[in-house]
Amino acid sequence: MAKAVFSRRFDATDTKKGISIRVNALEDPQTQPEWVIAKAVEAGAAVRHSTNKAPAKAAQSKDK
């Protein structure tokens, strides 16, 4: 799942899966399946929302 801010109502349809999803515009980021966000960004109806989290650091071994 991915997050995006939708600027207008957007209808996404995946004919291979037989799924149609309608997303209404909100000021807050919404969580939707990746394929919905990809189509909305391509159509100009949404902007991806990035969470500015620092990547997790790998555990370091104390062996030398």
PDB file of N, CA, C and O in Angstrom, chain B, residues numbered from 101:
ATOM      1  N   MET B 101       0.846  -1.169   0.000  1.00  0.00           N
ATOM      2  CA  MET B 101       0.000   0.000   0.000  1.00  0.00           C
ATOM      3  C   MET B 101       0.897   1.241   0.000  1.00  0.00           C
ATOM      4  O   MET B 101       1.984   1.260   0.579  1.00  0.00           O
ATOM      5  N   ALA B 102       0.398   2.257  -0.666  1.00  0.00           N
ATOM      6  CA  ALA B 102       1.137   3.505  -0.775  1.00  0.00           C
ATOM      7  C   ALA B 102       0.225   4.651  -0.350  1.00  0.00           C
ATOM      8  O   ALA B 102      -0.988   4.483  -0.219  1.00  0.00           O
ATOM      9  N   LYS B 103       0.831   5.821  -0.137  1.00  0.00           N
ATOM     10  CA  LYS B 103       0.049   6.988   0.276  1.00  0.00           C
ATOM     11  C   LYS B 103       0.183   8.086  -0.758  1.00  0.00           C
ATOM     12  O   LYS B 103       1.232   8.257  -1.377  1.00  0.00           O
ATOM     13  N   ALA B 104      -0.907   8.833  -0.934  1.00  0.00           N
ATOM     14  CA  ALA B 104      -0.904   9.970  -1.853  1.00  0.00           C
ATOM     15  C   ALA B 104      -1.972  10.957  -1.405  1.00  0.00           C
ATOM     16  O   ALA B 104      -2.916  10.605  -0.697  1.00  0.00           O
ATOM     17  N   VAL B 105      -1.796  12.211  -1.842  1.00  0.00           N
ATOM     18  CA  VAL B 105      -2.780  13.252  -1.613  1.00  0.00           C
ATOM     19  C   VAL B 105      -3.508  13.453  -2.943  1.00  0.00           C
ATOM     20  O   VAL B 105      -2.885  13.782  -3.953  1.00  0.00           O
ATOM     21  N   PHE B 106      -4.822  13.254  -2.940  1.00  0.00           N
ATOM     22  CA  PHE B 106      -5.616  13.370  -4.157  1.00  0.00           C
ATOM     23  C   PHE B 106      -6.193  14.775  -4.251  1.00  0.00           C
ATOM     24  O   PHE B 106      -6.769  15.281  -3.288  1.00  0.00           O
ATOM     25  N   SER B 107      -6.038  15.404  -5.413  1.00  0.00           N
ATOM     26  CA  SER B 107      -6.509  16.773  -5.618  1.00  0.00           C
ATOM     27  C   SER B 107      -7.902  16.814  -6.246  1.00  0.00           C
ATOM     28  O   SER B 107      -8.560  17.855  -6.232  1.00  0.00           O
ATOM     29  N   ARG B 108      -8.347  15.692  -6.793  1.00  0.00           N
ATOM     30  CA  ARG B 108      -9.688  15.605  -7.370  1.00  0.00           C
ATOM     31  C   ARG B 108     -10.172  14.168  -7.275  1.00  0.00           C
ATOM     32  O   ARG B 108      -9.379  13.257  -7.038  1.00  0.00           O
ATOM     33  N   ARG B 109     -11.472  13.962  -7.460  1.00  0.00           N
ATOM     34  CA  ARG B 109     -12.005  12.607  -7.426  1.00  0.00           C
ATOM     35  C   ARG B 109     -11.390  11.808  -8.573  1.00  0.00           C
ATOM     36  O   ARG B 109     -11.218  12.316  -9.681  1.00  0.00           O
ATOM     37  N   PHE B 110     -11.067  10.568  -8.289  1.00  0.00           N
ATOM     38  CA  PHE B 110     -10.408   9.729  -9.286  1.00  0.00           C
ATOM     39  C   PHE B 110     -11.014   8.333  -9.266  1.00  0.00           C
ATOM     40  O   PHE B 110     -11.187   7.731  -8.206  1.00  0.00           O
ATOM     41  N   ASP B 111     -11.333   7.828 -10.453  1.00  0.00           N
ATOM     42  CA  ASP B 111     -11.843   6.470 -10.612  1.00  0.00           C
ATOM     43  C   ASP B 111     -10.753   5.628 -11.268  1.00  0.00           C
ATOM     44  O   ASP B 111     -10.304   5.931 -12.374  1.00  0.00           O
ATOM     45  N   ALA B 112     -10.335   4.577 -10.584  1.00  0.00           N
ATOM     46  CA  ALA B 112      -9.303   3.674 -11.106  1.00  0.00           C
ATOM     47  C   ALA B 112      -9.930   2.317 -11.393  1.00  0.00           C
ATOM     48  O   ALA B 112     -10.675   1.779 -10.574  1.00  0.00           O
ATOM     49  N   THR B 113      -9.623   1.773 -12.562  1.00  0.00           N
ATOM     50  CA  THR B 113     -10.156   0.467 -12.943  1.00  0.00           C
ATOM     51  C   THR B 113      -9.020  -0.418 -13.417  1.00  0.00           C
ATOM     52  O   THR B 113      -8.189  -0.009 -14.228  1.00  0.00           O
ATOM     53  N   ASP B 114      -8.998  -1.631 -12.901  1.00  0.00           N
ATOM     54  CA  ASP B 114      -8.041  -2.642 -13.353  1.00  0.00           C
ATOM     55  C   ASP B 114      -8.857  -3.766 -13.980  1.00  0.00           C
ATOM     56  O   ASP B 114      -9.466  -4.570 -13.274  1.00  0.00           O
ATOM     57  N   THR B 115      -8.865  -3.816 -15.304  1.00  0.00           N
ATOM     58  CA  THR B 115      -9.687  -4.808 -16.003  1.00  0.00           C
ATOM     59  C   THR B 115      -9.159  -6.231 -15.832  1.00  0.00           C
ATOM     60  O   THR B 115      -9.925  -7.190 -15.931  1.00  0.00           O
ATOM     61  N   LYS B 116      -7.881  -6.376 -15.580  1.00  0.00           N
ATOM     62  CA  LYS B 116      -7.321  -7.716 -15.371  1.00  0.00           C
ATOM     63  C   LYS B 116      -7.815  -8.323 -14.058  1.00  0.00           C
ATOM     64  O   LYS B 116      -8.071  -9.524 -13.976  1.00  0.00           O
ATOM     65  N   LYS B 117      -7.947  -7.477 -13.033  1.00  0.00           N
ATOM     66  CA  LYS B 117      -8.397  -7.938 -11.721  1.00  0.00           C
ATOM     67  C   LYS B 117      -9.917  -7.812 -11.570  1.00  0.00           C
ATOM     68  O   LYS B 117     -10.503  -8.412 -10.668  1.00  0.00           O
ATOM     69  N   GLY B 118     -10.553  -7.035 -12.447  1.00  0.00           N
ATOM     70  CA  GLY B 118     -11.982  -6.815 -12.343  1.00  0.00           C
ATOM     71  C   GLY B 118     -12.349  -5.936 -11.167  1.00  0.00           C
ATOM     72  O   GLY B 118     -13.377  -6.148 -10.524  1.00  0.00           O
ATOM     73  N   ILE B 119     -11.508  -4.941 -10.880  1.00  0.00           N
ATOM     74  CA  ILE B 119     -11.705  -4.067  -9.719  1.00  0.00           C
ATOM     75  C   ILE B 119     -11.810  -2.618 -10.181  1.00  0.00           C
ATOM     76  O   ILE B 119     -11.079  -2.184 -11.072  1.00  0.00           O
ATOM     77  N   SER B 120     -12.721  -1.881  -9.570  1.00  0.00           N
ATOM     78  CA  SER B 120     -12.846  -0.457  -9.808  1.00  0.00           C
ATOM     79  C   SER B 120     -12.894   0.230  -8.444  1.00  0.00           C
ATOM     80  O   SER B 120     -13.634  -0.190  -7.555  1.00  0.00           O
ATOM     81  N   ILE B 121     -12.096   1.293  -8.286  1.00  0.00           N
ATOM     82  CA  ILE B 121     -12.021   2.014  -7.018  1.00  0.00           C
ATOM     83  C   ILE B 121     -12.217   3.504  -7.281  1.00  0.00           C
ATOM     84  O   ILE B 121     -11.589   4.071  -8.175  1.00  0.00           O
ATOM     85  N   ARG B 122     -13.095   4.135  -6.496  1.00  0.00           N
ATOM     86  CA  ARG B 122     -13.284   5.585  -6.569  1.00  0.00           C
ATOM     87  C   ARG B 122     -12.658   6.203  -5.330  1.00  0.00           C
ATOM     88  O   ARG B 122     -12.940   5.792  -4.204  1.00  0.00           O
ATOM     89  N   VAL B 123     -11.804   7.198  -5.551  1.00  0.00           N
ATOM     90  CA  VAL B 123     -11.133   7.886  -4.453  1.00  0.00           C
ATOM     91  C   VAL B 123     -11.553   9.351  -4.490  1.00  0.00           C
ATOM     92  O   VAL B 123     -11.415  10.015  -5.517  1.00  0.00           O
ATOM     93  N   ASN B 124     -12.060   9.849  -3.378  1.00  0.00           N
ATOM     94  CA  ASN B 124     -12.441  11.260  -3.279  1.00  0.00           C
ATOM     95  C   ASN B 124     -11.261  12.102  -2.836  1.00  0.00           C
ATOM     96  O   ASN B 124     -10.384  11.628  -2.114  1.00  0.00           O
ATOM     97  N   ALA B 125     -11.242  13.353  -3.271  1.00  0.00           N
ATOM     98  CA  ALA B 125     -10.166  14.276  -2.924  1.00  0.00           C
ATOM     99  C   ALA B 125     -10.239  14.659  -1.453  1.00  0.00           C
ATOM    100  O   ALA B 125     -11.309  14.982  -0.937  1.00  0.00           O
ATOM    101  N   LEU B 126      -9.101  14.620  -0.789  1.00  0.00           N
ATOM    102  CA  LEU B 126      -8.959  15.070   0.594  1.00  0.00           C
ATOM    103  C   LEU B 126      -7.625  15.793   0.727  1.00  0.00           C
ATOM    104  O   LEU B 126      -6.719  15.598  -0.083  1.00  0.00           O
ATOM    105  N   GLU B 127      -7.512  16.622   1.746  1.00  0.00           N
ATOM    106  CA  GLU B 127      -6.246  17.313   1.988  1.00  0.00           C
ATOM    107  C   GLU B 127      -5.226  16.403   2.659  1.00  0.00           C
ATOM    108  O   GLU B 127      -4.021  16.636   2.565  1.00  0.00           O
ATOM    109  N   ASP B 128      -5.711  15.366   3.334  1.00  0.00           N
ATOM    110  CA  ASP B 128      -4.828  14.440   4.037  1.00  0.00           C
ATOM    111  C   ASP B 128      -4.417  13.289   3.119  1.00  0.00           C
ATOM    112  O   ASP B 128      -5.167  12.922   2.214  1.00  0.00           O
ATOM    113  N   PRO B 129      -3.229  12.717   3.345  1.00  0.00           N
ATOM    114  CA  PRO B 129      -2.795  11.563   2.552  1.00  0.00           C
ATOM    115  C   PRO B 129      -3.727  10.369   2.763  1.00  0.00           C
ATOM    116  O   PRO B 129      -4.214  10.131   3.868  1.00  0.00           O
ATOM    117  N   GLN B 130      -3.960   9.640   1.704  1.00  0.00           N
ATOM    118  CA  GLN B 130      -4.811   8.457   1.761  1.00  0.00           C
ATOM    119  C   GLN B 130      -3.995   7.227   1.373  1.00  0.00           C
ATOM    120  O   GLN B 130      -3.127   7.298   0.503  1.00  0.00           O
ATOM    121  N   THR B 131      -4.274   6.119   2.014  1.00  0.00           N
ATOM    122  CA  THR B 131      -3.604   4.864   1.699  1.00  0.00           C
ATOM    123  C   THR B 131      -4.455   4.106   0.699  1.00  0.00           C
ATOM    124  O   THR B 131      -5.630   3.828   0.939  1.00  0.00           O
ATOM    125  N   GLN B 132      -3.837   3.775  -0.431  1.00  0.00           N
ATOM    126  CA  GLN B 132      -4.512   3.042  -1.502  1.00  0.00           C
ATOM    127  C   GLN B 132      -3.526   2.022  -2.070  1.00  0.00           C
ATOM    128  O   GLN B 132      -2.322   2.130  -1.836  1.00  0.00           O
ATOM    129  N   PRO B 133      -4.023   1.035  -2.813  1.00  0.00           N
ATOM    130  CA  PRO B 133      -3.109   0.093  -3.469  1.00  0.00           C
ATOM    131  C   PRO B 133      -2.162   0.829  -4.433  1.00  0.00           C
ATOM    132  O   PRO B 133      -2.518   1.866  -4.992  1.00  0.00           O
ATOM    133  N   GLU B 134      -0.993   0.296  -4.611  1.00  0.00           N
ATOM    134  CA  GLU B 134       0.033   0.922  -5.455  1.00  0.00           C
ATOM    135  C   GLU B 134      -0.472   1.193  -6.870  1.00  0.00           C
ATOM    136  O   GLU B 134      -0.181   2.245  -7.439  1.00  0.00           O
ATOM    137  N   TRP B 135      -1.224   0.255  -7.441  1.00  0.00           N
ATOM    138  CA  TRP B 135      -1.673   0.446  -8.827  1.00  0.00           C
ATOM    139  C   TRP B 135      -2.639   1.619  -8.948  1.00  0.00           C
ATOM    140  O   TRP B 135      -2.670   2.278  -9.987  1.00  0.00           O
ATOM    141  N   VAL B 136      -3.429   1.895  -7.909  1.00  0.00           N
ATOM    142  CA  VAL B 136      -4.353   3.030  -7.925  1.00  0.00           C
ATOM    143  C   VAL B 136      -3.564   4.332  -7.892  1.00  0.00           C
ATOM    144  O   VAL B 136      -3.854   5.258  -8.649  1.00  0.00           O
ATOM    145  N   ILE B 137      -2.577   4.403  -7.024  1.00  0.00           N
ATOM    146  CA  ILE B 137      -1.759   5.620  -6.898  1.00  0.00           C
ATOM    147  C   ILE B 137      -0.973   5.864  -8.182  1.00  0.00           C
ATOM    148  O   ILE B 137      -0.870   7.003  -8.636  1.00  0.00           O
ATOM    149  N   ALA B 138      -0.420   4.810  -8.769  1.00  0.00           N
ATOM    150  CA  ALA B 138       0.345   4.964 -10.011  1.00  0.00           C
ATOM    151  C   ALA B 138      -0.531   5.552 -11.120  1.00  0.00           C
ATOM    152  O   ALA B 138      -0.097   6.447 -11.845  1.00  0.00           O
ATOM    153  N   LYS B 139      -1.756   5.053 -11.253  1.00  0.00           N
ATOM    154  CA  LYS B 139      -2.659   5.574 -12.282  1.00  0.00           C
ATOM    155  C   LYS B 139      -3.088   7.004 -11.977  1.00  0.00           C
ATOM    156  O   LYS B 139      -3.212   7.818 -12.892  1.00  0.00           O
ATOM    157  N   ALA B 140      -3.314   7.319 -10.706  1.00  0.00           N
ATOM    158  CA  ALA B 140      -3.731   8.667 -10.316  1.00  0.00           C
ATOM    159  C   ALA B 140      -2.616   9.688 -10.547  1.00  0.00           C
ATOM    160  O   ALA B 140      -2.879  10.800 -11.006  1.00  0.00           O
ATOM    161  N   VAL B 141      -1.389   9.321 -10.235  1.00  0.00           N
ATOM    162  CA  VAL B 141      -0.249  10.215 -10.464  1.00  0.00           C
ATOM    163  C   VAL B 141      -0.076  10.450 -11.964  1.00  0.00           C
ATOM    164  O   VAL B 141       0.164  11.578 -12.396  1.00  0.00           O
ATOM    165  N   GLU B 142      -0.197   9.393 -12.749  1.00  0.00           N
ATOM    166  CA  GLU B 142      -0.071   9.499 -14.205  1.00  0.00           C
ATOM    167  C   GLU B 142      -1.151  10.418 -14.784  1.00  0.00           C
ATOM    168  O   GLU B 142      -0.889  11.158 -15.733  1.00  0.00           O
ATOM    169  N   ALA B 143      -2.358  10.375 -14.219  1.00  0.00           N
ATOM    170  CA  ALA B 143      -3.468  11.201 -14.693  1.00  0.00           C
ATOM    171  C   ALA B 143      -3.444  12.622 -14.113  1.00  0.00           C
ATOM    172  O   ALA B 143      -4.231  13.473 -14.526  1.00  0.00           O
ATOM    173  N   GLY B 144      -2.553  12.875 -13.168  1.00  0.00           N
ATOM    174  CA  GLY B 144      -2.463  14.196 -12.559  1.00  0.00           C
ATOM    175  C   GLY B 144      -3.482  14.439 -11.456  1.00  0.00           C
ATOM    176  O   GLY B 144      -3.731  15.585 -11.082  1.00  0.00           O
ATOM    177  N   ALA B 145      -4.071  13.374 -10.934  1.00  0.00           N
ATOM    178  CA  ALA B 145      -5.086  13.509  -9.891  1.00  0.00           C
ATOM    179  C   ALA B 145      -4.520  13.379  -8.486  1.00  0.00           C
ATOM    180  O   ALA B 145      -5.225  13.639  -7.511  1.00  0.00           O
ATOM    181  N   ALA B 146      -3.248  12.977  -8.369  1.00  0.00           N
ATOM    182  CA  ALA B 146      -2.662  12.764  -7.044  1.00  0.00           C
ATOM    183  C   ALA B 146      -1.164  13.043  -7.066  1.00  0.00           C
ATOM    184  O   ALA B 146      -0.510  13.029  -8.109  1.00  0.00           O
ATOM    185  N   VAL B 147      -0.657  13.296  -5.866  1.00  0.00           N
ATOM    186  CA  VAL B 147       0.783  13.467  -5.654  1.00  0.00           C
ATOM    187  C   VAL B 147       1.188  12.493  -4.560  1.00  0.00           C
ATOM    188  O   VAL B 147       0.565  12.448  -3.499  1.00  0.00           O
ATOM    189  N   ARG B 148       2.224  11.719  -4.816  1.00  0.00           N
ATOM    190  CA  ARG B 148       2.684  10.741  -3.816  1.00  0.00           C
ATOM    191  C   ARG B 148       3.081  11.440  -2.524  1.00  0.00           C
ATOM    192  O   ARG B 148       3.637  12.538  -2.538  1.00  0.00           O
ATOM    193  N   HIS B 149       2.791  10.791  -1.422  1.00  0.00           N
ATOM    194  CA  HIS B 149       3.135  11.306  -0.102  1.00  0.00           C
ATOM    195  C   HIS B 149       4.318  10.502   0.418  1.00  0.00           C
ATOM    196  O   HIS B 149       4.263   9.275   0.507  1.00  0.00           O
ATOM    197  N   SER B 150       5.381  11.209   0.756  1.00  0.00           N
ATOM    198  CA  SER B 150       6.550  10.505   1.288  1.00  0.00           C
ATOM    199  C   SER B 150       6.609  10.701   2.788  1.00  0.00           C
ATOM    200  O   SER B 150       6.414  11.806   3.293  1.00  0.00           O
ATOM    201  N   THR B 151       6.878   9.628   3.487  1.00  0.00           N
ATOM    202  CA  THR B 151       7.082   9.706   4.925  1.00  0.00           C
ATOM    203  C   THR B 151       8.574   9.863   5.134  1.00  0.00           C
ATOM    204  O   THR B 151       9.342   8.969   4.777  1.00  0.00           O
ATOM    205  N   ASN B 152       8.988  10.939   5.686  1.00  0.00           N
ATOM    206  CA  ASN B 152      10.413  11.233   5.820  1.00  0.00           C
ATOM    207  C   ASN B 152      11.046  10.456   6.966  1.00  0.00           C
ATOM    208  O   ASN B 152      11.687  11.031   7.845  1.00  0.00           O
ATOM    209  N   LYS B 153      10.859   9.164   6.942  1.00  0.00           N
ATOM    210  CA  LYS B 153      11.460   8.318   7.967  1.00  0.00           C
ATOM    211  C   LYS B 153      12.880   7.960   7.553  1.00  0.00           C
ATOM    212  O   LYS B 153      13.151   7.705   6.380  1.00  0.00           O
ATOM    213  N   ALA B 154      13.761   7.943   8.506  1.00  0.00           N
ATOM    214  CA  ALA B 154      15.129   7.518   8.233  1.00  0.00           C
ATOM    215  C   ALA B 154      15.137   6.002   8.048  1.00  0.00           C
ATOM    216  O   ALA B 154      14.445   5.288   8.773  1.00  0.00           O
ATOM    217  N   PRO B 155      15.907   5.510   7.093  1.00  0.00           N
ATOM    218  CA  PRO B 155      15.944   4.058   6.909  1.00  0.00           C
ATOM    219  C   PRO B 155      16.531   3.363   8.133  1.00  0.00           C
ATOM    220  O   PRO B 155      17.405   3.903   8.811  1.00  0.00           O
ATOM    221  N   ALA B 156      16.047   2.185   8.398  1.00  0.00           N
ATOM    222  CA  ALA B 156      16.530   1.420   9.548  1.00  0.00           C
ATOM    223  C   ALA B 156      17.983   1.025   9.322  1.00  0.00           C
ATOM    224  O   ALA B 156      18.366   0.634   8.219  1.00  0.00           O
ATOM    225  N   LYS B 157      18.781   1.130  10.364  1.00  0.00           N
ATOM    226  CA  LYS B 157      20.182   0.757  10.244  1.00  0.00           C
ATOM    227  C   LYS B 157      20.318  -0.743  10.456  1.00  0.00           C
ATOM    228  O   LYS B 157      19.628  -1.331  11.289  1.00  0.00           O
ATOM    229  N   ALA B 158      21.206  -1.345   9.702  1.00  0.00           N
ATOM    230  CA  ALA B 158      21.452  -2.774   9.838  1.00  0.00           C
ATOM    231  C   ALA B 158      22.182  -3.040  11.156  1.00  0.00           C
ATOM    232  O   ALA B 158      23.003  -2.235  11.595  1.00  0.00           O
ATOM    233  N   ALA B 159      21.883  -4.139  11.758  1.00  0.00           N
ATOM    234  CA  ALA B 159      22.562  -4.511  13.000  1.00  0.00           C
ATOM    235  C   ALA B 159      24.031  -4.777  12.687  1.00  0.00           C
ATOM    236  O   ALA B 159      24.366  -5.437  11.704  1.00  0.00           O
ATOM    237  N   GLN B 160      24.876  -4.260  13.524  1.00  0.00           N
ATOM    238  CA  GLN B 160      26.313  -4.456  13.299  1.00  0.00           C
ATOM    239  C   GLN B 160      26.827  -5.548  14.208  1.00  0.00           C
ATOM    240  O   GLN B 160      26.468  -5.638  15.382  1.00  0.00           O
ATOM    241  N   SER B 161      27.657  -6.356  13.643  1.00  0.00           N
ATOM    242  CA  SER B 161      28.261  -7.465  14.392  1.00  0.00           C
ATOM    243  C   SER B 161      29.421  -6.932  15.213  1.00  0.00           C
ATOM    244  O   SER B 161      30.140  -6.039  14.763  1.00  0.00           O
ATOM    245  N   LYS B 162      29.614  -7.476  16.428  1.00  0.00           N
ATOM    246  CA  LYS B 162      30.727  -7.060  17.257  1.00  0.00           C
ATOM    247  C   LYS B 162      31.940  -7.944  17.038  1.00  0.00           C
ATOM    248  O   LYS B 162      32.973  -7.751  17.678  1.00  0.00           O
ATOM    249  N   ASP B 163      31.824  -8.924  16.125  1.00  0.00           N
ATOM    250  CA  ASP B 163      32.963  -9.799  15.806  1.00  0.00           C
ATOM    251  C   ASP B 163      33.981  -9.010  15.004  1.00  0.00           C
ATOM    252  O   ASP B 163      33.629  -8.189  14.156  1.00  0.00           O
ATOM    253  N   LYS B 164      35.253  -9.273  15.286  1.00  0.00           N
ATOM    254  CA  LYS B 164      36.319  -8.581  14.542  1.00  0.00           C
ATOM    255  C   LYS B 164      37.193  -9.539  13.829  1.00  0.00           C
ATOM    256  O   LYS B 164      38.138  -9.129  13.155  1.00  0.00           O
TER     257      LYS B 164
END
